[in-house]
Amino acid sequence: MIHFLTNDKKYSEKNHTFWRRLSADQTPSGSIKMDLLKESGHRSGGYGFFFREGKVNGSECMLTVLVQTGGMYAIGKVVDGKYEEITAWKIGNTLRQGIGMWNTVEVSWDDEEYVLFLNGVEIDRFRDMYEPRCSGNGSGAAAVVTRQEQFPNNPVYVRYRKYENYEIP
């Protein structure tokens, strides 16, 4: 279980994204799956994971999937710290909405295409179309702290449970 928790006002002055790398070898099988739960924080702050992280032609590259407690998801790519949208925020019909609701998010891939599952249902397919194409084996957890946070009374608290070999720990 991974925990992210903050109520430090310096992070609510502008949006901040926090990344916690799990390991360089977390996603060699072509899939990643996590249970995600936001215990508290503003509903607009996304949380999720990154994958295919590593250096490509000298650039740090990773793909991301984020969800929100309002039932939305987004897919993105980060190259040298700059976020690029692959799929803008959109409704994920199978996401459980609200604070305190567990959601299972999974991405599987082959050489060309990625498939996103939300709570076991295929929701989206996407491709990493532009260079550098992310191809590393690193992965980890992500949490966004927004300007709308109400610190210190309402901290951002997110829990993550990563599946290893698709067996529930």
C-alpha positions in Angstrom: 0.0 0.0 0.0 1.3 3.4 -0.9 0.1 6.6 0.8 0.2 10.2 -0.3 -0.7 12.9 2.3 -0.2 16.6 2.5 -1.8 19.7 3.9 1.1 22.1 3.4 -0.3 25.4 2.2 2.8 26.1 -0.1 1.5 23.4 -2.4 -2.0 25.0 -2.8 -0.6 28.3 -4.2 -0.6 26.7 -7.7 -1.2 23.2 -9.0 1.5 20.7 -8.2 1.9 17.1 -9.4 3.7 14.6 -7.2 5.3 11.5 -8.6 6.5 8.5 -6.5 8.6 6.0 -8.5 8.1 2.4 -7.3 10.9 0.8 -9.3 12.6 0.7 -12.6 11.3 -2.8 -13.2 7.6 -2.5 -12.3 6.0 -2.9 -15.7 8.0 -5.4 -17.9 5.0 -7.5 -18.6 3.1 -5.0 -20.7 0.5 -4.1 -18.0 0.0 -2.2 -14.8 -2.9 -2.4 -12.5 -3.7 -0.4 -9.3 -6.5 0.2 -6.9 -6.9 3.9 -6.1 -8.7 5.7 -3.3 -8.9 9.4 -2.5 -9.7 9.8 1.2 -9.8 13.6 1.2 -8.9 16.7 -0.9 -10.5 18.7 -3.6 -12.5 16.7 -6.2 -10.7 18.4 -9.1 -7.3 17.0 -8.0 -6.4 14.0 -10.2 -4.6 10.9 -8.9 -3.4 7.7 -10.5 -0.2 6.3 -11.9 2.6 6.6 -14.5 4.1 3.8 -16.5 6.6 3.2 -19.3 8.9 5.6 -17.5 12.5 5.9 -18.5 15.1 7.8 -20.6 14.5 7.8 -24.4 17.1 9.6 -26.6 18.2 11.6 -23.6 14.7 12.7 -22.6 12.8 11.5 -19.5 9.5 10.1 -20.7 6.4 8.5 -19.1 2.7 7.9 -19.8 0.0 8.7 -17.2 -3.5 7.8 -16.3 -5.3 10.0 -13.8 -8.9 9.8 -12.3 -11.0 12.3 -10.3 -13.6 11.7 -7.6 -16.2 13.2 -10.0 -15.9 10.2 -12.3 -13.5 11.6 -14.9 -10.2 10.2 -16.3 -7.4 11.6 -18.4 -4.5 10.0 -20.3 -1.3 11.9 -20.8 2.4 11.9 -21.6 5.2 13.6 -19.7 8.4 14.4 -21.5 11.2 16.2 -19.5 8.6 17.4 -16.9 6.1 18.8 -19.5 2.6 17.2 -19.6 1.0 16.6 -23.0 -2.6 15.5 -23.2 -3.4 12.2 -25.1 -7.0 12.0 -23.9 -8.5 15.1 -22.3 -10.6 14.7 -19.1 -13.7 12.7 -20.0 -16.4 10.7 -18.2 -15.4 7.2 -17.2 -18.9 5.6 -16.8 -17.6 2.7 -14.7 -15.7 4.9 -12.2 -17.1 4.9 -8.7 -17.6 8.6 -7.8 -17.0 10.4 -4.5 -14.4 10.6 -1.8 -13.6 7.3 -0.2 -14.5 5.1 -3.2 -12.0 2.5 -4.5 -11.4 2.2 -8.2 -9.3 -0.3 -10.1 -7.4 1.2 -13.0 -5.5 -1.0 -15.4 -3.5 -0.4 -18.6 -2.2 -3.2 -20.9 -0.2 -2.8 -24.1 1.6 -4.4 -26.9 4.1 -2.7 -29.2 1.5 -0.4 -30.8 -1.6 0.1 -28.7 -2.6 0.7 -25.0 -5.9 -0.4 -23.5 -7.4 1.3 -20.5 -9.7 -0.6 -18.1 -11.7 1.1 -15.3 -13.1 -1.3 -12.8 -12.6 -4.2 -15.2 -14.3 -2.7 -18.2 -12.4 -1.5 -21.3 -13.0 2.2 -21.6 -10.4 3.6 -24.0 -7.6 2.7 -26.5 -4.7 5.0 -27.3 -1.3 5.2 -28.9 1.9 6.9 -28.0 2.2 8.6 -31.4 5.0 11.2 -31.1 8.7 11.0 -30.4 10.1 10.2 -28.0 7.9 7.2 -27.6 7.9 6.1 -24.0 9.4 2.6 -23.6 10.9 2.2 -20.2 9.9 -0.2 -17.4 9.5 2.3 -14.6 6.2 3.0 -12.9 4.8 4.7 -9.9 2.0 6.7 -8.2 0.8 10.3 -9.0 -1.2 12.8 -7.1 -2.2 16.4 -8.1 -2.6 19.1 -5.5 -4.7 22.0 -6.8 -5.2 25.7 -6.0 -8.7 24.8 -4.7 -7.4 22.7 -1.8 -8.6 23.9 1.6 -5.4 23.4 3.7 -4.8 22.7 6.5 -8.4 21.6 7.4 -8.8 19.2 4.4 -5.6 17.4 3.4 -5.0 15.6 0.2 -4.8 11.9 1.1 -4.7 9.2 -1.6 -4.1 5.5 -1.2 -2.7 3.2 -3.9 -2.6 -0.6 -4.0 -0.5 -2.0 -6.8 -1.2 -5.5 -8.1 1.8 -7.7 -8.5 1.3 -10.4 -11.1 -2.4 -9.6 -10.9 -2.8 -11.2 -7.5 -4.5 -9.1 -4.9 -2.0 -8.6 -2.0 
